[in-house]
Amino acid sequence: MAPLSAVAEESDLPDAMQIEAVSSTWPVGDAPLVPPIPPATLQRLDMDTAVQLAQERNPIIQEKYQSFRASQDELGSDFATWWPTISFDFNFGNYNQNSYYNYAGANSGIDTSIYSDYTGGSTSLSDLPSYLFARDYTSSYLQGVQTLDVNWKLYDPARGPQIWKGKYLVKEAGSDYIISRRDYSLMTRQAYVKLQRTLASIVTGRQLVDNDRLLLQLADSRKRLGVASQLDVAKQITVLRTDEVNLVNAKRDSLVAQAELAQLLNDPRSMEIQPSEALSPLGSWASSLQETIDSALEYRQVIVKNLSRVKQNELQAEIDLAIYRPTIELVNSLYWTKNLGYPNSGEPYIVDTGRSDLWNSESVLQITLTGFDGGRARMDAAAARKRAAAAQLAARQSINSVIEEVREYFAQSTDGREAVLVASGRVQAASSALKLQSQRFNAGYGTITDVVQSQQDLTEAVSSYIEQLADYNLALVNLARASGLSYQNDPDLLAQVGDPLAAVGLSSVLQRAQSDSDD
């Protein structure tokens, strides 16, 4: 239980509205809106169009591109250090001066105590103007000060490594951009396949529910005829409810898949996305495992990114140690002061003062060298070299991960092809078995248990086929992303798989069997 003091402090906290009111009037602008995708495009969306839209519209990809452009500008800033720096400073204003002295005549340079001895009494102090013996003096004048500096680092030991580090930062930012494009292309293809899978589950789920309802009607009619029991009807109801639950889950998964794809397309408000292609094998992988691995090692930018970090840290070590080497800089300075009169001073200070100009200039060669800094630069360089070694190990690990991914997806695509063929045959066999069992039951042979078992077998076969086919397609797109290669069209595979989901329904079979029994 929390202490009473803690509860009291928590109760004194302001609510969110009070905090928001502090800055509610400070404008932050609005997030830029992207025009929605036309509904006609979304209602017949193919996979390649979805990938193109994602690459053009996704804000993460655009963010990475802007970061890449920013790194190019930073590299331009590093190159700019080759050029001299020119700066100009201008000050103009009214300057006031007030002087006070502890003896009379100090302002004019006349010491009254020795004046008589100096002149031999020939000139009396009373004969001189009174302002010569004033104790204070006030002046005010206008002054303009202009400074022009031209500094040029002729030799900077850190400049070369800094420029090369900037180049590798651009390379890393470029890798981030390429990786984001490829990753979002993969995620879009994955979301597209998931949506195809959920829609296939909906279509077949509806067919299975229709089958269950027809068989339930058949069982109920046979019960009324006295050749079936309430147990037979209850078994059919159980199967119906199970398939209805599966259909509801498929509809839910479809909404989730649509939301995921809409988010990748940067059109999250779109409510209906319909793939133009039904779930079917995308093709086959034609390259060998070794060819796929070799291509992946050249294709994967994550390896390039880690190797770029190695170079960056090695160059940072050179930059840190550059402090112990001399920097040679040419320093040029022009200083100009312009004074305009003394308007508030008394005579004779404003007589014929006019304007005055003061010019100063210098041009020196400045050499800067740090002899000792407590070893700070050496320790920073050592840390940078260790980070370079860590990045080298990360690059090695990224190579291992790439090879592991390729081998995993290659195995999934190879074995998945066989799994799809087997699953397709299972659906066809289960569909034929259910039709035969339904006809036998309708003709008065067999039991409801045989029909229910056939229904469950068909439901499992359909679910397994859809999952196997979706996993196979996902393995192909993942392998293409990992290696940079592409899967190839396979008409033979399409012909062997066929369309087993098209023959799941029983309505035509039962109607034909019912009409035959009536005859």
N, C-alpha and C positions, 0 to 999 in steps of 0.2 A: 504494500500500500504506500502511495506517495506521501511524503511529509506534508503537513499543513502549510508550511512556508512555500513549498514548491507549488502547491495548488493555488495559493494566494497570488504568487507571482504570475502563474499561467493565466489566472482570471483577469489580471491587469493588462494583458496583452491586447492591443487594438485588433479589430477585425480587418479583413482584407479590404473592405470598402474605405476605411479610414486611411490605410496606407496608400491605396490607389488614388485617393483624393489629393494627396500631396503633389503628385505630378500629373494629374489628369489633364491639365491645360497645356502641357508641354508637347508640342507636335513631334511625332516620330515618323509620320508618313504612312503610306499604305503599301502592303506587299504587292508587287506587280502581278496582275492576273493574266493568265495565258488563255487565249480563246479556246472554247471547248471544241472537241473533235466533232465533226458533223455526224449526226445519228446514222446516216446512210453508211458511213465508213465503219462505225462500230457494229452495226447489225450484220455486216458481212466482212468480218475482219480476218485476214489471213495472217500467218505467222510472220512473214517477212515485213509486211506493212506495220505490224505491231512493234517489231524490233526497230524499224526506221522511226516511227513516232516516238518511241521511248528515247532513242538517242538524240532526237531533235528537241524534245520537250522536257525531259527530266531535269529538275533543278540541280540535282547532285552532279550530273555530268557538266552542266553549265558552270557550276561553282568550281569544279576542278579545272575547267578551261580558263576561267578568270584567274585562278591561282597560277596557272602556267604563264599567262600573259604578264602577271605581276612579277614573276621570277625573271622574265625577259627584261622588263623595265629595270629591275634591280641589277641585272648584269650590265645594262647600259650605264647605270650609275657607277658601277665599278670601273668600266672603261673610261668614264669621264675624269677619273683621277689622273689621267695622263696630261690633261690640259691645265693651264694656269687658272688661278682663281682671281677674279677681278672684283673688288668691292669698293663702294663709294659711300662716304658718310658726310652729311651736311647738317650743320647746326647754325642757327641764326636767332639772335634775341637780344634783349636788353640786360646789360650787366651793371650792377651797382657795387660801389666800393665806399666804405666809410672807415676813415683812419683817425685815431685819437692818440695824442702824445702827451707825455707827462711834463713837458716844459714848453714854454712859448717859443715859437720860431723854428721848431723842429721840422715843421711841414715845409718851410722854405729853405732850410739849411742854415739859418742864422742863430747862433747861440748868443743870447743877450748878455751872458756873463762875461764873454771874452770879446764882445763886439768892440767895445771902447778901446781895449788894449790893442786890438788888431788894427783899428783905424787911427790910433794915436789921438783920438778926441776930435778929429777933423770933421766927423759927421755925427750928428746927434741921432739917437733912436727915434726921436719925435719927428724927424724929417722923413722917415721911411713910411710906406703905406702900412696901414694897420693889419691888413690880411696876412702880412708876412709873419706876424706873431700869433696867428690863430693856432689853437691846440688841436683842432680837428679839421678834417678835410673830407668832403663828400663828392663823389664823382659818379656819373651814370653815362654809359656809352652803349652804342649798338655794335655788335661784333658778329661776323660770319666766319665759321670755321669749316673748311672743306678738307676731306682726307681721301686720297685715292691710293689704294693698296693693290699691288699685283704680286701674288705669291705663286711660285712654280716649283713643285717638287721635282727636281731633275732626276733624283734617284731615291726610290722608296723600296726597300727590300720586301715589304709586305704586299706591294701592289700586284706583282705577278701571281703569287699564290692566291690572293683574294679574287682576282679575275677568274682564275681557273676554278676556284671553289664556286663562284657564281655560275660558271658553265655547268658544273655538275649539279648544282641546285636546279638549274633549268632542266637538265636531263631527268632529275628525280621528279620534278613537277610534271614533265611530259609523260613519264611512266605512270604517275598517278592518274592523269587524264585518260591515257589509253586503257589502264586497268579498269577505271570506272565505266568506260564505254563497253568494254568486253563483259564486265560483270553484270551490268544492267541489260545487256543483250541476252546473257545467259538467264538472268532472272525473269526476263520477259518471256523467253521461250519456255522456261519451266512453268510460269504462271499460265501460259497459253495451253500447255499440255494438261495441267491440272484442271483447267476449265473444260477442256475436251473430255477428260475423264469423268468429271461430275455430270456433264450433260449426257454422256453415254450411260452413266448409272441411272440418271433420271428416265431416259427413254426405255431402257431395259427394265427398270423398276416398275414403270407403268405397265409394261407388257406382262411382267410377272404377277402384278396385282390383278390385272384383267384375267389372267389364267386362273388365279386362285378363286376369283369370284365365279367364274364359269364352273369350276370344279365344285365349289361350294353349292351352287345351284343344282348341279348334277347330284351331289350327295344328298341334298335336301329332298329332291324329287324322288330319289330311290328310297329315302326314309319313308316318305308318304306312301310309296308303293309297298312298304313292308319288307324290302330286301336290304335295308341298311339301318343302322342304329344311330342313336344320338351321339354315341362315341365317335362314329365316323364323321358326323357333322362337326363335332368339337375339334377333331384333329384338323379338319380343313380350316376352321376359324383360326386355329393357332398359326397355321402356315400363312394365312392371309394377313394376320396382324403383324407377324414377323416381317413380311415383305413390305407392308405399309410403313413400318418403322424405318426400314432401310430406304424407302422412297423419301420419307421426310428428311432423313439425314442427308441424302443426296441433294435435295433441294437446298438445305442449309449450307452444305459444302459448296454448292454452286454459287450462292450469294457471296460467300467468303472469297472464293476464287475470282469472281468478278471484281470485288473490291480490291483485291491484291493487284490484279492486272490494271485496273483503273488508276491505282496509285502509281504504278510504274509508268503509265502513259501520261501522268500529270493531269488527269482529268477525273478527280475522285468523285465528282457529282454525277457522272454517267451511271445510269441504272441498268442498262441492258447492253451487254456485250455478247455477241453471238459469233463464234468462230465460223468461218466459211467452209471449213474442212472438218469432217467427222474424224473421230479418233481412229487412226490406222497407222501401220508402220511407216516411219519417216524414210526408211531406207536401210542400208547396211554399211558396215565399216569395211572399206576395201584395203586400207594400209595395214602393213604388218606391225607388230608390237614395237620392234626396233625402230622402224621408220617413224612411228608415232612418237616414241620417246625422243629421238633426235630432233624432230620438228618442235616438240614442246620445249626443249632446252634452248632453242634459238628464239622461240616465240614468246615465252613468258617474261613479262616486264617486271615481275616481282624479283627476279634474279638481277635484272639490270638496275632496279631500284636499290637493292642492297649493295651491289658493287659500286654504285654512285656514292653511297654513304661512306664506303671505304675510302674513296678518293677524297671526299670532303674532309674527313677527319685527318687524313694524312696531310692535306694542304693546311688545315687549321693548325697543325703542329708547326709547320713552317711559318705561319703568320705569327704564332706566339713567340717563336724564337727570333723573329725579325727585329725585336726590340733591342737585341744586343748588337745589331749591325747599324752602321751610320745611315742617317737620312740626310740627304743634301737638298737644300731648298734655296732658291733664289728669291730674296725678299726685296721688293721695290715699294717705296712709300713716298708720296707727295703730300705735303702739309701746307695749306694756304690759309692765312688769317687776314681778315679785312676788318678794320675798325672805322667807325663813322663818328668822329667828334666826341666831345664831352659836353652835352647840352645842359647839365645841371650844375656844373662847376663855375665858380666865379673867375673873374679876370686874375691873371692873364692867361688862364689855361685854355680858353676857347679862342684865343686870338690866333688866327691863321693855322688852326689845327687841321682842318680839311679832312682828308682820308689818308689812311695808312694801310700798307700791304706788307705781309711777312710771308716769305716763301722758304720752306724747308724741304729738302729731298734727300733720300738715301737709297742706296742700292748695295745690298750686302749678300754674301754667300753664307748661308747658315747651315752648320753641320750639327745634328743632334744625335747623341749616342748615350744609351743607358748602360752604365758600367755594372751596376749592382742593384737588384730589386728584391733581395732576400731569397732568390730562387723561385719566385712566383711564376715567371714565364716558363722556366724549365719544367715545373710541375704541371702547368697547364698543357704544355706540349706532350708530356708523358701521358696525361689523361686522354688527350686527343688520340695518341697512338694506340692506347688501349681500347678506345671506342672504335678505332679503325679495325683492330683485331676482332672485336666483337661483331662488327658489321661483316667482316670476312667470314666468320663462323655462321652468321645468319644467312649469308649467301649460300654457303655450303648446305645448310639445312633446307633452304628454299629449293635447292636443286633436288635434294632427297625427297622433299614433299611433292615436287612436280612429278618425279618419276613414280612415286607411290600412287598419286592420283591417276596418272595415265594407266598404270597397270590395273588399278581397281576398276576404272570405267571401261577399260578394254575388256576385262573379264566379264563385266556386266553386259556389255554389248554383244560379246560372242555367245555367252551362255543364254543371255536374254532372248536372242533370236530363236534358239531352240525351244526356250520356255514358251514363247509366244505361239509357236507352231503346235506344241503339245496342248497348251491351254485352248487354242482354237478348236482342235480336234475333240477336246473334252466337252466344250460347249455343244458342238454338233452331236456328239454321242448322247449327252444328257438330254438335249432337246428331243432327239429321236426316241429315247427311252420314255420320256414323259408322254409323248404323243401316243406311243404304243400302249403304255399303261392306262392312259385316259380312254383310249378306244376299247381296251379290254374291259375296263370297269364299266364303261357305258353299255357294253354288250352283255354285261352280267357276269363277266369272268374276273378273277382276281379280287383283291381286297383293297380297301381304302388305304391301308398301310403301305402297299406297294406304290400307290399314287402319291401319297405324302412323301415317301422316301425319294421318289423321282423328282418331286417338286423341290425338295431341299437340295438334292444333288445339282439340279439345274441352277438354283440360286447361287450355290457355292461356285459352280463352274463359271457362271457369268461374272461374278465378283472377282474370281481369280484371273480370268482372261483380261478384264479391264485393268486390273492392277499390274499384271505382267506386261501388258502392252504399253501402259503408261510408263512403267519403270524402264522398259526397253528404250522408249523414245527419250526419256530423261537421261539415260546412259549415253545415248548418241549425242545429245546436245552438250552434255557435260564433257564428253571426250573431245568434241569439236572445240569447246572453249579452252580446254586444257592444252591442246596440241596445236591449234591454229589450222588444222586440216578440217575437212568436211566429210560428212557421210554422203554416200552415193545412192541415187535412186535404184530400187531393186524390184523390177516388175515381177520377177519370179516369186519373191517373198509375198508380194501382194496377192498374187494368184493362189499361192498355197494357203495363205491365211484366209482369204475370201472375206465374207461378211457374215460370220456365224451369229451375230446378234440379230440379223434380219429374220431368222426363222425361229425365234423364241416363242412367239405368240401361238396360242392354241385355238383361237376363235374359229378360224376356217376349218380346222380339223374336226373340232367338236360339232360345229354346225353341219358338216358333211356327214359325220357319223350319226348325228341325230336324225338327219333326213333319211339316211339309209335304213335306220331302225324303224322309222315311221312307215317306210314303204313295206 
